[in-house]
Amino acid sequence: MAPANILDYIVLHEMVHMIYKDHSQEFWNKVAAIMPDYESRRLWLRDNGIKLDI
């Protein structure tokens, strides 16, 4: 499983999709407004997500 801070990012990402159905600049602005360090979490998931065992 992913670390808790990564799970927080995933949940936030999906919740913001309830407002913005795409990955527009407005989408990312909303994510950043709530979680200013989202980019590092996003990169961690990109680099390590494939290694996670479900």
C-alpha distance matrix in Angstrom:
0.0 3.8 6.7 8.8 11.4 9.7 8.9 12.6 13.7 12.4 14.1 17.1 17.4 17.7 20.0 22.3 22.6 24.4 27.1 27.0 26.4 26.1 25.0 28.4 29.3 29.5 25.9 24.7 27.3 26.0 22.4 23.9 26.1 23.3 20.8 23.1 20.4 18.5 19.6 17.7 14.4 15.4 16.3 13.1 11.3 14.3 14.3 10.7 9.3 11.0 9.4 5.8 6.2 6.5
3.8 0.0 3.8 6.4 8.2 6.1 6.4 9.9 10.6 10.0 12.2 14.6 14.9 15.9 18.1 20.0 20.6 22.7 25.0 24.8 24.5 24.0 22.5 25.7 26.3 26.6 23.1 21.6 24.1 22.9 19.2 20.5 22.8 20.1 17.4 19.4 16.7 14.9 15.9 14.0 10.7 12.0 13.0 9.8 8.4 11.8 12.0 8.8 7.8 10.7 9.5 6.7 8.8 9.4
6.7 3.8 0.0 3.8 5.6 5.4 6.5 8.8 10.2 10.9 12.6 14.5 15.5 17.0 18.6 20.3 21.7 23.6 25.6 25.6 25.9 25.4 23.6 26.5 26.5 26.7 23.4 21.6 23.6 22.4 18.7 19.5 21.5 18.7 15.8 17.7 14.9 13.8 15.3 13.0 10.0 12.4 13.4 10.1 9.9 13.6 13.5 10.8 10.8 13.9 12.5 10.2 12.3 12.9
8.8 6.4 3.8 0.0 3.8 5.4 5.0 6.2 8.7 9.9 10.5 12.3 14.1 15.5 16.4 18.3 20.1 21.6 23.5 24.1 24.7 24.6 23.1 25.7 25.7 25.4 22.1 20.6 22.2 20.5 17.0 18.0 19.4 16.3 13.8 16.2 14.1 13.2 15.5 13.8 10.5 13.1 15.0 12.3 11.9 15.7 16.3 13.9 13.4 16.7 15.8 13.2 14.9 14.7
11.4 8.2 5.6 3.8 0.0 3.8 5.4 5.0 6.4 8.9 10.0 10.6 12.4 14.5 15.3 16.6 18.7 20.5 21.9 22.2 23.2 22.8 20.8 23.2 22.7 22.5 19.5 17.6 19.0 17.7 14.1 14.6 16.2 13.3 10.5 12.6 10.3 9.6 12.1 10.4 7.5 10.5 12.5 10.3 10.5 14.2 15.0 13.5 13.3 17.0 16.6 14.5 17.0 17.1
9.7 6.1 5.4 5.4 3.8 0.0 3.8 5.3 5.0 6.3 8.7 9.8 10.5 12.5 14.2 15.4 16.8 19.1 20.7 20.5 21.0 20.3 18.4 21.1 21.2 21.3 18.0 16.2 18.3 17.2 13.5 14.5 16.7 14.2 11.3 13.4 10.9 9.0 10.8 9.5 5.8 7.8 10.0 7.8 7.1 10.8 12.0 10.5 9.8 13.5 13.6 11.7 14.4 14.6
8.9 6.4 6.5 5.0 5.4 3.8 0.0 3.8 5.3 5.0 6.2 8.5 9.7 10.7 12.2 14.2 15.5 17.2 19.4 19.7 19.9 20.0 18.7 21.6 22.1 21.7 18.2 17.2 19.3 17.5 14.0 15.8 17.5 14.5 12.5 15.3 13.5 11.3 13.7 13.0 9.2 10.5 13.2 11.2 9.5 13.1 14.7 12.8 11.1 14.6 14.8 12.1 14.0 13.2
12.6 9.9 8.8 6.2 5.0 5.3 3.8 0.0 3.8 5.5 5.2 6.1 8.5 10.1 10.5 12.2 14.3 15.8 17.4 18.1 19.1 19.3 17.9 20.4 20.4 19.6 16.4 15.3 16.8 14.7 11.4 13.1 14.3 11.0 9.3 12.5 11.5 9.6 12.7 12.6 9.2 10.8 14.0 12.7 11.6 15.0 16.9 15.5 14.2 17.8 18.2 15.8 17.8 16.9
13.7 10.6 10.2 8.7 6.4 5.0 5.3 3.8 0.0 3.8 5.5 5.1 6.0 8.6 9.8 10.5 12.4 14.6 15.9 15.8 16.7 16.4 14.6 17.1 17.1 16.7 13.4 12.0 14.0 12.4 8.8 10.5 12.6 10.0 7.8 10.6 9.4 6.6 9.5 10.0 6.7 7.5 11.0 10.5 9.3 12.2 14.6 14.0 12.7 16.3 17.4 15.5 18.1 17.5
12.4 10.0 10.9 9.9 8.9 6.3 5.0 5.5 3.8 0.0 3.8 5.5 5.0 6.3 8.6 10.0 10.8 13.1 15.1 14.9 15.0 14.9 13.8 16.8 17.7 17.4 13.7 13.1 15.6 13.9 10.6 13.1 15.2 12.7 11.2 14.1 12.9 9.7 11.8 12.5 9.0 8.6 12.0 11.5 9.1 11.7 14.4 13.5 11.3 14.6 16.0 13.9 16.1 15.0
14.1 12.2 12.6 10.5 10.0 8.7 6.2 5.2 5.5 3.8 0.0 3.8 5.4 5.3 6.1 8.7 9.9 11.1 13.5 14.3 14.7 15.5 15.0 17.8 18.6 17.5 14.0 14.0 16.0 13.5 10.7 13.7 14.8 11.9 11.4 14.8 14.5 11.7 14.5 15.4 12.0 12.0 15.6 15.0 12.8 15.5 18.2 17.1 14.7 17.9 19.2 16.6 18.2 16.5
17.1 14.6 14.5 12.3 10.6 9.8 8.5 6.1 5.1 5.5 3.8 0.0 3.8 5.4 5.0 6.1 8.6 10.0 11.4 12.1 13.4 14.0 13.2 15.3 15.7 14.3 11.0 10.9 12.5 9.8 7.1 10.2 11.1 8.3 8.3 11.8 12.2 9.5 12.6 14.2 11.4 11.4 15.1 15.3 13.7 16.0 18.9 18.5 16.6 19.9 21.4 19.3 21.3 20.0
17.4 14.9 15.5 14.1 12.4 10.5 9.7 8.5 6.0 5.0 5.4 3.8 0.0 3.8 5.5 5.4 6.5 9.2 10.5 10.1 10.8 10.8 9.8 12.4 13.3 12.5 8.8 8.9 11.4 9.5 6.8 10.2 12.0 10.2 9.9 12.6 12.7 9.3 11.5 13.6 11.0 9.7 13.4 14.3 12.2 13.8 17.1 17.1 15.0 18.1 20.2 18.4 20.7 19.5
17.7 15.9 17.0 15.5 14.5 12.5 10.7 10.1 8.6 6.3 5.3 5.4 3.8 0.0 3.8 5.5 5.0 6.9 9.5 9.7 9.6 10.7 10.9 13.8 15.4 14.3 10.6 11.8 14.2 11.8 10.0 13.6 14.9 12.9 13.2 16.2 16.4 13.0 15.2 17.1 14.2 12.8 16.4 17.0 14.3 15.8 19.2 18.9 16.1 18.8 21.0 18.9 20.6 18.7
20.0 18.1 18.6 16.4 15.3 14.2 12.2 10.5 9.8 8.6 6.1 5.0 5.5 3.8 0.0 3.8 5.2 5.3 7.5 9.1 10.2 12.0 12.5 14.5 15.8 13.8 10.5 12.1 13.6 10.4 9.4 13.1 13.4 11.2 12.4 15.7 16.7 13.8 16.6 18.6 15.9 15.1 18.9 19.4 17.2 19.0 22.3 21.9 19.4 22.3 24.3 22.0 23.5 21.5
22.3 20.0 20.3 18.3 16.6 15.4 14.2 12.2 10.5 10.0 8.7 6.1 5.4 5.5 3.8 0.0 3.8 5.2 5.4 6.2 8.2 9.5 9.7 11.1 12.1 10.0 6.8 8.8 10.1 7.2 6.8 10.6 11.0 9.8 11.4 14.1 15.5 12.7 15.0 17.7 15.7 14.4 18.1 19.4 17.4 18.8 22.2 22.5 20.2 23.2 25.4 23.6 25.6 24.0
22.6 20.6 21.7 20.1 18.7 16.8 15.5 14.3 12.4 10.8 9.9 8.6 6.5 5.0 5.2 3.8 0.0 3.8 5.2 4.8 5.0 6.9 8.3 10.3 12.4 10.8 7.5 10.2 12.3 10.1 9.8 13.5 14.4 13.5 14.6 17.2 18.2 14.9 16.7 19.4 17.2 15.3 18.8 20.2 17.7 18.5 22.2 22.5 19.9 22.4 25.0 23.3 25.1 23.2
24.4 22.7 23.6 21.6 20.5 19.1 17.2 15.8 14.6 13.1 11.1 10.0 9.2 6.9 5.3 5.2 3.8 0.0 3.8 5.9 6.6 9.7 11.7 13.1 15.1 12.7 10.1 13.1 14.4 11.6 12.0 15.7 15.8 14.6 16.4 19.3 20.7 17.7 19.9 22.5 20.2 18.6 22.3 23.4 20.9 22.0 25.6 25.6 22.8 25.3 27.8 25.7 27.1 24.9
27.1 25.0 25.6 23.5 21.9 20.7 19.4 17.4 15.9 15.1 13.5 11.4 10.5 9.5 7.5 5.4 5.2 3.8 0.0 3.8 6.5 9.1 10.9 11.2 12.7 9.8 8.1 11.5 12.1 9.4 11.0 14.3 14.0 13.6 15.9 18.3 20.3 17.6 19.6 22.7 20.9 19.3 22.9 24.4 22.4 23.2 26.9 27.3 24.9 27.5 30.0 28.2 30.0 28.1
27.0 24.8 25.6 24.1 22.2 20.5 19.7 18.1 15.8 14.9 14.3 12.1 10.1 9.7 9.1 6.2 4.8 5.9 3.8 0.0 3.8 5.6 7.4 7.6 9.8 7.6 5.7 9.4 10.7 9.2 10.5 13.7 14.2 14.4 16.1 18.0 19.6 16.7 18.1 21.3 19.9 17.8 21.0 23.0 21.0 21.3 25.0 25.8 23.5 25.9 28.7 27.4 29.4 27.8
26.4 24.5 25.9 24.7 23.2 21.0 19.9 19.1 16.7 15.0 14.7 13.4 10.8 9.6 10.2 8.2 5.0 6.6 6.5 3.8 0.0 3.8 7.1 8.5 11.6 10.4 8.2 11.5 13.7 12.4 13.0 16.3 17.3 17.3 18.5 20.5 21.6 18.3 19.2 22.3 20.6 18.1 21.2 23.1 20.6 20.5 24.3 25.1 22.5 24.4 27.5 26.2 28.0 26.3
26.1 24.0 25.4 24.6 22.8 20.3 20.0 19.3 16.4 14.9 15.5 14.0 10.8 10.7 12.0 9.5 6.9 9.7 9.1 5.6 3.8 0.0 3.8 5.6 9.1 9.2 7.1 9.6 12.3 12.1 12.4 15.2 16.9 17.4 18.0 19.3 20.2 16.8 17.1 20.3 19.1 16.1 18.8 21.2 18.9 18.3 22.1 23.3 21.0 22.9 26.1 25.3 27.5 26.2
25.0 22.5 23.6 23.1 20.8 18.4 18.7 17.9 14.6 13.8 15.0 13.2 9.8 10.9 12.5 9.7 8.3 11.7 10.9 7.4 7.1 3.8 0.0 3.8 6.7 7.8 5.5 6.8 10.0 10.6 10.3 12.6 14.8 15.6 15.7 16.5 17.1 13.9 13.7 17.1 16.3 13.2 15.7 18.4 16.5 15.8 19.4 21.1 19.2 21.3 24.4 23.9 26.5 25.7
28.4 25.7 26.5 25.7 23.2 21.1 21.6 20.4 17.1 16.8 17.8 15.3 12.4 13.8 14.5 11.1 10.3 13.1 11.2 7.6 8.5 5.6 3.8 0.0 3.8 5.3 5.1 6.6 8.7 10.0 10.9 12.5 14.3 15.9 16.5 16.8 18.0 15.3 15.1 18.7 18.5 15.7 18.0 21.0 19.6 18.8 22.3 24.2 22.6 24.8 27.8 27.5 30.1 29.4
29.3 26.3 26.5 25.7 22.7 21.2 22.1 20.4 17.1 17.7 18.6 15.7 13.3 15.4 15.8 12.1 12.4 15.1 12.7 9.8 11.6 9.1 6.7 3.8 0.0 3.8 5.3 5.2 6.0 8.6 9.9 10.4 12.0 14.4 14.9 14.5 16.1 14.1 13.7 17.5 17.9 15.5 17.6 20.8 20.0 19.3 22.6 24.7 23.6 26.1 28.9 28.6 31.5 31.0
29.5 26.6 26.7 25.4 22.5 21.3 21.7 19.6 16.7 17.4 17.5 14.3 12.5 14.3 13.8 10.0 10.8 12.7 9.8 7.6 10.4 9.2 7.8 5.3 3.8 0.0 3.8 5.5 5.0 6.2 8.7 9.8 10.4 12.6 14.0 14.3 16.5 14.5 15.1 18.9 18.7 16.8 19.5 22.2 21.3 21.2 24.6 26.3 25.0 27.6 30.3 29.5 32.3 31.4
25.9 23.1 23.4 22.1 19.5 18.0 18.2 16.4 13.4 13.7 14.0 11.0 8.8 10.6 10.5 6.8 7.5 10.1 8.1 5.7 8.2 7.1 5.5 5.1 5.3 3.8 0.0 3.8 5.5 5.3 6.4 8.7 10.0 11.1 12.2 13.2 14.9 12.3 13.2 16.8 16.0 14.0 17.0 19.5 18.2 18.3 21.8 23.2 21.6 24.3 26.9 26.0 28.6 27.6
24.7 21.6 21.6 20.6 17.6 16.2 17.2 15.3 12.0 13.1 14.0 10.9 8.9 11.8 12.1 8.8 10.2 13.1 11.5 9.4 11.5 9.6 6.8 6.6 5.2 5.5 3.8 0.0 3.8 5.4 5.0 6.0 8.4 10.0 10.0 10.2 11.6 9.2 9.7 13.4 13.3 11.4 14.1 16.8 16.1 16.2 19.4 21.0 20.0 22.9 25.3 24.6 27.6 27.1
27.3 24.1 23.6 22.2 19.0 18.3 19.3 16.8 14.0 15.6 16.0 12.5 11.4 14.2 13.6 10.1 12.3 14.4 12.1 10.7 13.7 12.3 10.0 8.7 6.0 5.0 5.5 3.8 0.0 3.8 5.5 5.1 6.0 8.7 9.7 9.4 11.9 10.6 11.5 15.1 15.3 14.2 16.8 19.3 19.1 19.5 22.4 24.1 23.2 26.3 28.5 27.7 30.7 30.2
26.0 22.9 22.4 20.5 17.7 17.2 17.5 14.7 12.4 13.9 13.5 9.8 9.5 11.8 10.4 7.2 10.1 11.6 9.4 9.2 12.4 12.1 10.6 10.0 8.6 6.2 5.3 5.4 3.8 0.0 3.8 5.4 5.0 6.5 8.5 9.6 12.3 10.7 12.7 16.0 15.4 14.6 17.8 19.7 19.1 20.1 23.2 24.2 23.0 26.2 28.3 27.0 29.7 28.8
22.4 19.2 18.7 17.0 14.1 13.5 14.0 11.4 8.8 10.6 10.7 7.1 6.8 10.0 9.4 6.8 9.8 12.0 11.0 10.5 13.0 12.4 10.3 10.9 9.9 8.7 6.4 5.0 5.5 3.8 0.0 3.8 5.5 5.4 5.9 7.6 9.4 7.2 9.6 12.6 11.7 11.0 14.4 16.1 15.5 16.7 19.7 20.6 19.5 22.8 24.7 23.4 26.2 25.4
23.9 20.5 19.5 18.0 14.6 14.5 15.8 13.1 10.5 13.1 13.7 10.2 10.2 13.6 13.1 10.6 13.5 15.7 14.3 13.7 16.3 15.2 12.6 12.5 10.4 9.8 8.7 6.0 5.1 5.4 3.8 0.0 3.8 5.4 4.9 4.6 7.2 6.4 8.4 11.3 11.5 11.4 14.1 16.0 16.3 17.4 20.0 21.2 20.7 24.2 25.8 24.9 27.9 27.6
26.1 22.8 21.5 19.4 16.2 16.7 17.5 14.3 12.6 15.2 14.8 11.1 12.0 14.9 13.4 11.0 14.4 15.8 14.0 14.2 17.3 16.9 14.8 14.3 12.0 10.4 10.0 8.4 6.0 5.0 5.5 3.8 0.0 3.8 5.8 6.0 9.6 9.5 12.0 14.6 14.6 14.9 17.7 19.4 19.6 21.0 23.5 24.5 23.9 27.4 28.9 27.7 30.5 30.0
23.3 20.1 18.7 16.3 13.3 14.2 14.5 11.0 10.0 12.7 11.9 8.3 10.2 12.9 11.2 9.8 13.5 14.6 13.6 14.4 17.3 17.4 15.6 15.9 14.4 12.6 11.1 10.0 8.7 6.5 5.4 5.4 3.8 0.0 3.8 6.3 9.1 8.8 12.1 14.1 13.2 14.1 17.2 18.2 18.1 20.1 22.6 23.0 22.2 25.8 27.1 25.4 28.0 27.3
20.8 17.4 15.8 13.8 10.5 11.3 12.5 9.3 7.8 11.2 11.4 8.3 9.9 13.2 12.4 11.4 14.6 16.4 15.9 16.1 18.5 18.0 15.7 16.5 14.9 14.0 12.2 10.0 9.7 8.5 5.9 4.9 5.8 3.8 0.0 3.8 5.5 5.4 8.9 10.5 9.7 11.1 14.0 14.7 15.1 17.2 19.4 19.8 19.4 23.1 24.1 22.7 25.5 25.2
23.1 19.4 17.7 16.2 12.6 13.4 15.3 12.5 10.6 14.1 14.8 11.8 12.6 16.2 15.7 14.1 17.2 19.3 18.3 18.0 20.5 19.3 16.5 16.8 14.5 14.3 13.2 10.2 9.4 9.6 7.6 4.6 6.0 6.3 3.8 0.0 3.8 5.6 7.9 9.5 10.2 11.5 13.6 14.9 16.0 17.7 19.4 20.4 20.7 24.3 25.2 24.4 27.5 27.6
20.4 16.7 14.9 14.1 10.3 10.9 13.5 11.5 9.4 12.9 14.5 12.2 12.7 16.4 16.7 15.5 18.2 20.7 20.3 19.6 21.6 20.2 17.1 18.0 16.1 16.5 14.9 11.6 11.9 12.3 9.4 7.2 9.6 9.1 5.5 3.8 0.0 3.8 5.5 5.9 7.0 9.0 10.5 11.4 13.1 14.8 16.2 17.1 17.7 21.3 22.0 21.4 24.7 25.2
18.5 14.9 13.8 13.2 9.6 9.0 11.3 9.6 6.6 9.7 11.7 9.5 9.3 13.0 13.8 12.7 14.9 17.7 17.6 16.7 18.3 16.8 13.9 15.3 14.1 14.5 12.3 9.2 10.6 10.7 7.2 6.4 9.5 8.8 5.4 5.6 3.8 0.0 3.8 5.6 5.1 6.0 8.6 9.8 10.5 12.2 14.2 15.1 15.1 18.7 19.9 19.1 22.4 22.6
19.6 15.9 15.3 15.5 12.1 10.8 13.7 12.7 9.5 11.8 14.5 12.6 11.5 15.2 16.6 15.0 16.7 19.9 19.6 18.1 19.2 17.1 13.7 15.1 13.7 15.1 13.2 9.7 11.5 12.7 9.6 8.4 12.0 12.1 8.9 7.9 5.5 3.8 0.0 3.8 5.4 5.0 6.1 8.6 9.8 10.4 12.2 14.0 14.5 17.7 19.1 19.1 22.6 23.3
17.7 14.0 13.0 13.8 10.4 9.5 13.0 12.6 10.0 12.5 15.4 14.2 13.6 17.1 18.6 17.7 19.4 22.5 22.7 21.3 22.3 20.3 17.1 18.7 17.5 18.9 16.8 13.4 15.1 16.0 12.6 11.3 14.6 14.1 10.5 9.5 5.9 5.6 3.8 0.0 3.8 5.4 5.1 6.2 8.7 9.8 10.5 11.9 13.3 16.5 17.2 17.3 20.9 22.1
14.4 10.7 10.0 10.5 7.5 5.8 9.2 9.2 6.7 9.0 12.0 11.4 11.0 14.2 15.9 15.7 17.2 20.2 20.9 19.9 20.6 19.1 16.3 18.5 17.9 18.7 16.0 13.3 15.3 15.4 11.7 11.5 14.6 13.2 9.7 10.2 7.0 5.1 5.4 3.8 0.0 3.8 5.4 5.0 6.3 8.6 9.9 10.3 10.8 14.4 15.1 14.6 18.0 18.8
15.4 12.0 12.4 13.1 10.5 7.8 10.5 10.8 7.5 8.6 12.0 11.4 9.7 12.8 15.1 14.4 15.3 18.6 19.3 17.8 18.1 16.1 13.2 15.7 15.5 16.8 14.0 11.4 14.2 14.6 11.0 11.4 14.9 14.1 11.1 11.5 9.0 6.0 5.0 5.4 3.8 0.0 3.8 5.5 5.2 6.2 8.7 9.9 9.8 13.1 14.7 14.5 18.0 18.6
16.3 13.0 13.4 15.0 12.5 10.0 13.2 14.0 11.0 12.0 15.6 15.1 13.4 16.4 18.9 18.1 18.8 22.3 22.9 21.0 21.2 18.8 15.7 18.0 17.6 19.5 17.0 14.1 16.8 17.8 14.4 14.1 17.7 17.2 14.0 13.6 10.5 8.6 6.1 5.1 5.4 3.8 0.0 3.8 5.4 5.0 6.1 8.4 9.5 12.3 13.6 14.4 18.1 19.4
13.1 9.8 10.1 12.3 10.3 7.8 11.2 12.7 10.5 11.5 15.0 15.3 14.3 17.0 19.4 19.4 20.2 23.4 24.4 23.0 23.1 21.2 18.4 21.0 20.8 22.2 19.5 16.8 19.3 19.7 16.1 16.0 19.4 18.2 14.7 14.9 11.4 9.8 8.6 6.2 5.0 5.5 3.8 0.0 3.8 5.5 5.2 5.8 7.5 10.6 11.0 11.5 15.3 16.9
11.3 8.4 9.9 11.9 10.5 7.1 9.5 11.6 9.3 9.1 12.8 13.7 12.2 14.3 17.2 17.4 17.7 20.9 22.4 21.0 20.6 18.9 16.5 19.6 20.0 21.3 18.2 16.1 19.1 19.1 15.5 16.3 19.6 18.1 15.1 16.0 13.1 10.5 9.8 8.7 6.3 5.2 5.4 3.8 0.0 3.8 5.4 5.1 4.7 8.2 9.5 9.4 13.0 14.1
14.3 11.8 13.6 15.7 14.2 10.8 13.1 15.0 12.2 11.7 15.5 16.0 13.8 15.8 19.0 18.8 18.5 22.0 23.2 21.3 20.5 18.3 15.8 18.8 19.3 21.2 18.3 16.2 19.5 20.1 16.7 17.4 21.0 20.1 17.2 17.7 14.8 12.2 10.4 9.8 8.6 6.2 5.0 5.5 3.8 0.0 3.8 5.8 5.7 7.8 10.0 11.1 14.7 16.0
14.3 12.0 13.5 16.3 15.0 12.0 14.7 16.9 14.6 14.4 18.2 18.9 17.1 19.2 22.3 22.2 22.2 25.6 26.9 25.0 24.3 22.1 19.4 22.3 22.6 24.6 21.8 19.4 22.4 23.2 19.7 20.0 23.5 22.6 19.4 19.4 16.2 14.2 12.2 10.5 9.9 8.7 6.1 5.2 5.4 3.8 0.0 3.8 6.1 7.5 8.5 10.5 14.2 16.3
10.7 8.8 10.8 13.9 13.5 10.5 12.8 15.5 14.0 13.5 17.1 18.5 17.1 18.9 21.9 22.5 22.5 25.6 27.3 25.8 25.1 23.3 21.1 24.2 24.7 26.3 23.2 21.0 24.1 24.2 20.6 21.2 24.5 23.0 19.8 20.4 17.1 15.1 14.0 11.9 10.3 9.9 8.4 5.8 5.1 5.8 3.8 0.0 3.8 5.5 5.4 6.9 10.7 13.0
9.3 7.8 10.8 13.4 13.3 9.8 11.1 14.2 12.7 11.3 14.7 16.6 15.0 16.1 19.4 20.2 19.9 22.8 24.9 23.5 22.5 21.0 19.2 22.6 23.6 25.0 21.6 20.0 23.2 23.0 19.5 20.7 23.9 22.2 19.4 20.7 17.7 15.1 14.5 13.3 10.8 9.8 9.5 7.5 4.7 5.7 6.1 3.8 0.0 3.8 5.3 5.4 8.9 10.4
11.0 10.7 13.9 16.7 17.0 13.5 14.6 17.8 16.3 14.6 17.9 19.9 18.1 18.8 22.3 23.2 22.4 25.3 27.5 25.9 24.4 22.9 21.3 24.8 26.1 27.6 24.3 22.9 26.3 26.2 22.8 24.2 27.4 25.8 23.1 24.3 21.3 18.7 17.7 16.5 14.4 13.1 12.3 10.6 8.2 7.8 7.5 5.5 3.8 0.0 3.8 5.6 8.3 10.3
9.4 9.5 12.5 15.8 16.6 13.6 14.8 18.2 17.4 16.0 19.2 21.4 20.2 21.0 24.3 25.4 25.0 27.8 30.0 28.7 27.5 26.1 24.4 27.8 28.9 30.3 26.9 25.3 28.5 28.3 24.7 25.8 28.9 27.1 24.1 25.2 22.0 19.9 19.1 17.2 15.1 14.7 13.6 11.0 9.5 10.0 8.5 5.4 5.3 3.8 0.0 3.8 6.5 9.6
5.8 6.7 10.2 13.2 14.5 11.7 12.1 15.8 15.5 13.9 16.6 19.3 18.4 18.9 22.0 23.6 23.3 25.7 28.2 27.4 26.2 25.3 23.9 27.5 28.6 29.5 26.0 24.6 27.7 27.0 23.4 24.9 27.7 25.4 22.7 24.4 21.4 19.1 19.1 17.3 14.6 14.5 14.4 11.5 9.4 11.1 10.5 6.9 5.4 5.6 3.8 0.0 3.8 6.4
6.2 8.8 12.3 14.9 17.0 14.4 14.0 17.8 18.1 16.1 18.2 21.3 20.7 20.6 23.5 25.6 25.1 27.1 30.0 29.4 28.0 27.5 26.5 30.1 31.5 32.3 28.6 27.6 30.7 29.7 26.2 27.9 30.5 28.0 25.5 27.5 24.7 22.4 22.6 20.9 18.0 18.0 18.1 15.3 13.0 14.7 14.2 10.7 8.9 8.3 6.5 3.8 0.0 3.8
6.5 9.4 12.9 14.7 17.1 14.6 13.2 16.9 17.5 15.0 16.5 20.0 19.5 18.7 21.5 24.0 23.2 24.9 28.1 27.8 26.3 26.2 25.7 29.4 31.0 31.4 27.6 27.1 30.2 28.8 25.4 27.6 30.0 27.3 25.2 27.6 25.2 22.6 23.3 22.1 18.8 18.6 19.4 16.9 14.1 16.0 16.3 13.0 10.4 10.3 9.6 6.4 3.8 0.0
